Amino acid sequence: MADDQTPPQNQYKVLIVEDDIFLADLVCRKFRERATVFHASSTEQARDILSREIPELICLDIQLPGEDGITFLTGLRKEEKWKNTPVLIISNFSQESDIQKAKDAGANDYVVKANVELSEIVKRGEALLKK
């Protein structure tokens, strides 16, 4: 499931970086109603997709196998090509310190998985695209 796509008539491209296959499938399905979706279950897979595609939005988990999402985001923001791409963190970490750490790394918004419905994730992601 490293590279799921939908037809090109969709409005925008989104990269979902999430290692929980069940949640990733649900989030991907919800975004597919409006977007071309790419899925990566690790930051390594995300880098591979980013070498070929230019998503307008990245949804990123923090706890991932290998490199964590914060480290990935910090590196991403150092690259000219990705420094302004909206990033929505989707994590189960709900401490204020975790949220602040993500925002300091360059996250544009942060949602706690357990506290949000799928439609809200799409709504928040699309709000970032409009900014």
N, C-alpha and C positions, 0 to 999 in steps of 0.2 A: 504494500500500500504506500510505496514511497513517492508515487507521482500520479495522483488521480486528477483527471481533467474532465471538464464538461464542454459543451459546444462554445465556440467563440462569440456568440451573440450576447453573452453575459456582459454586465456593466463594468466589472473590474476583476482583477486577479488578487487572490489572497493565498498566503502561505500559512498553513496551520502546522506548528511544531509542537507535537503532543505525543507522548509515548504510551499513554493509556489508550489502547486500540478501541475500546468501547466508546469512550468519550470522544476520541478523535473522529470516529465514524459519525457520531451524532452531530458534532460541530461542523464537520465537512458537509453533511447532508443539508444542514440548515443554511449554510452559506451558499451551497450549490443552487439554491432557489434564485440567487441573484448574481453569483460570481463564478469565475473559473477558479477552481480550488486545486491547490497542490498540498500534499501532506508529507511531512517528514516526522519520523519517530525519534530522531536524534539531531543534534546540531551538525553532525557530519553529513547526514542526508540533506539537511536544510542548506548547507553550503553548496552541495552538488546542484540542488534545484536553483539556487541563486546564481550559479554560474551560467545557467541557461535561460532563466526567466526573470522578469522584473515585476514582482507583485507590487501592487499599490498599498497593500496592508499585510502586516505580519502579526499573527496571533501566536504567542509564545508562552509555553509552560516554563516554570523555573526548574523544577526537579526533573531532570532528564538523565538518561544513561550517559556515562562519560562526562563531557563538559556540561555544566549547568547553564540555564538560560541567561542568567545575569552576566556570566563571563562571555557568552556568545554575543549578547546585546552590546556589551562594552566594546568588543572588537568590531562589531558591525557599525557602530556609531563613529568609529575612527576612519571608516572608508567613505570617501566623498560620495560615492554612488548610493550609499544607504543612510547617510546621516540625517536625512529628512523624511524617510519612509516611516509612516505611522506604525507604532508597535503597541499592541494591546496584550498585556500580560494576563494570562488565564491560569491561576494557581490556587492551590489549597492553602498556601501560607497566608494567614490573615492578620498576623501581627503588624502593627504600624511600622515597626523597624524593617520588616520585609518589604512592605509597600514603598517606603522611603528609599530603600536600597535599589529597588527596581526603577524608581523614578530618577534617582541619581545616575543610574546607568544609561538612562535615555528613554525609558518607557513613557509613552504618551498617556496611557490609561492602565488601570489595573482592576481586574474583577476576581473575586473569590469564587471558585467553582461551586462550592456548596451553597453559596448564597445567591446564585443568579440562574435565571432560566435561559435556555438556549437562544430564544428570541432577543433577550437583552444583550447577549454577547454580540449578535449581529448588529443590533441597534447601536451599541457603543462603538463597534468597529466602523460602521458607516458614518457615525458622527465624526470620527477622526478623519475620515476621507474628505469630509466637507470643510474642514478647517484649513 
